[in-house]
Amino acid sequence: MTDLTLTYDLEAVRADFPILSEKHHDDVPLIYLDNAASSQKPLKVIEAIDTYYRTYNANVHRGVHKLSEQATKAYEDARIKIRRFINAGSKREIIFTRGTTEGINLVAQTWGRVNLGVGDVVLSTVMEHHSNIVPWQILAAEKGFTIKYIPILEDGTLDMGAYAALLRDNSVKLVVVVHVSNVLGTVNPVAEMIQQAHAAGALALVDGAQSIPHMPVDVKALDVDFFAFSGHKMIGPTGIGILYGKREHLEAMPPWMGGGDMIETVRLEGSTWNELPYKFEAGTPIIAGAIGLGYAVDYLSELGMDKIHAHEQTITAYALERLSEVPGLKLYGPDAAQKGAVAAFSFEGIHPHDLAQILDSGGIAVRAGHHCAMPLHTHLGIPATTRASFYLYNTTQEVDALIEGLYKSKKTFAL
Ligand SMILES: Cc1ncc(COP(=O)(O)O)c(C=O)c1O
C-alpha cells in the first residue's frame, strides 16, 4: 500500500512548471529527463525574479534608499532560508557563489592555498565531476601536493576498504567527495566518510550538486567542513549557488576575490576584510539569482524533501526495472536502493549522441556524453553514456515513453 504521507499531487506540481506544458519541436509534448544537467523552474521562482526586476531592483548593502533596503532584505532573507534548508548553524556560513564549481574553486584557492603543500595528500574519488578534480589539479601543480583517488567497486560503489587504507597514510589533509554521482547515481556514505576523515586528522569537502535537490541534507548532522551546490539543479535560477563552510574554517581562510563589499577598510598601504559571509562575496552579488533560489527553497520545503525523495525513488526503481528489460541495454551504477534519480546506460550498436538525437525528435530530452566525468568513463571503458535523470515532476508514463523511444531507435538503426 502506498504511504500517503510520502506522496503529493503530481498533476498540481507539474502545473506549477510552465515549460512542462510547452510543445517540443512544435508538436510533441516535452518529456524532460535531463534534470541532472539542470532542472526546470516553477512559476513561483520565475515570478520572484520578475518582481525583483519590475518593482524593487537596486544594489544591495550600500544604498540608504528604500529600494536598496528592500533588495538587501530579500537577498539576506534568501540566505536565511538556505541556512534553514541545510540546517547550518549560522547565516554567516552561507556564501553565495555562482554554483558548485565556484564553491569548490573558492575552497581550493583559499583554504587549499594556505594549508596544502609538498608531502600532503588530497583524497578524491574516480567518480568525481571535473569540478571536483580540476581545481585540485591546478593547485597541486603549483603547491606540489599529491591527489589520490578512492577506487570504485564493480557495483559502482566506492571501495571503502581502500578508503580506510588510504587514510592510514597520515599525510591526507582533505577528502573531497561527491555526495551523489551524476553518472552512476551512487549515493556515497558521506557521513561515515567524513567521520573517518576527521579521525585521520583531515577535513572533508562534499560536492552536493546532485544530492541537495533530491534529498534532505543536514550539514550539521553530517559534520561536513565544506558543502557546495548549485541553484539551477534545484529548481532555482542559473548563476547562483552556495558554499557552506564551518565558521571556524571560513574565519581562518583568506579572501579569494578582492573588490567592493568584501572589505572593512581600504588604504593605499593595505586593506582589512569584512566579516563573514561578505569576506567571500566581492562585487555586486547575484541578487536576482539569490532571491530566486530563496523561492526555490520555499517551494521544495513546502512540498517536503522527504516526499520528493520518495517520489524519485519510485520513479527511479521503475525506470531501472523497465530499462533492464530492454535487450542490448547496459546500465551503469548500483541498484535502486543505493542510487539517486539517475540512469546512465549504453545501448548496443547506437552511439549515445545518435540515441539522444532520436529520442529528442520524439520530445524526450536526455543527455549524452561523458557528463563532465571523463575519468569515470575511462574507468568504465567507454567514451560516453546516455543519461536519463529524474526529478519531482517526472511520471512513470514518461519512463514508458523513454522505453518506447528506445525500441523505436532500435528500429531506426534496424538492429
Ligand atoms: C556532481 C556534480 N558536481 C558539480 C557539478 C557542477 O555544477 P555547476 O556547473 O552548476 O557548477 C555538476 C553539474 O553537472 C555535478 O553534477
The ligand as an SDF file (V2000), in Angstrom:
LIG
                    3D

 16 16  0  0  0  0  0  0  0  0999 V2000
   28.1630   16.0870   -9.3060 C   0  0  0  0  0  0  0  0  0  0  0  0
   28.3330   17.4570   -9.9040 C   0  0  0  0  0  0  0  0  0  0  0  0
   29.2420   18.2810   -9.3830 N   0  0  0  0  0  0  0  0  0  0  0  0
   29.4290   19.5060   -9.8650 C   0  0  0  0  0  0  0  0  0  0  0  0
   28.6900   19.9740  -10.9280 C   0  0  0  0  0  0  0  0  0  0  0  0
   28.9550   21.3470  -11.4250 C   0  0  0  0  0  0  0  0  0  0  0  0
   27.8700   22.1910  -11.2210 O   0  0  0  0  0  0  0  0  0  0  0  0
   27.8560   23.6490  -11.8180 P   0  0  0  0  0  0  0  0  0  0  0  0
   28.1610   23.5100  -13.2810 O   0  0  0  0  0  0  0  0  0  0  0  0
   26.4570   24.1320  -11.5720 O   0  0  0  0  0  0  0  0  0  0  0  0
   28.8800   24.4420  -11.1120 O   0  0  0  0  0  0  0  0  0  0  0  0
   27.7410   19.1530  -11.5070 C   0  0  0  0  0  0  0  0  0  0  0  0
   26.9660   19.5950  -12.6710 C   0  0  0  0  0  0  0  0  0  0  0  0
   26.5980   18.8350  -13.5230 O   0  0  0  0  0  0  0  0  0  0  0  0
   27.5450   17.8520  -10.9740 C   0  0  0  0  0  0  0  0  0  0  0  0
   26.6520   17.0090  -11.4850 O   0  0  0  0  0  0  0  0  0  0  0  0
  1  2  1  0
  2  3  1  0
  2 15  2  0
  3  4  2  0
  4  5  1  0
  5  6  1  0
  5 12  2  0
  6  7  1  0
  7  8  1  0
  8  9  2  0
  8 10  1  0
  8 11  1  0
 12 13  1  0
 12 15  1  0
 13 14  2  0
 15 16  1  0
M  END
$$$$
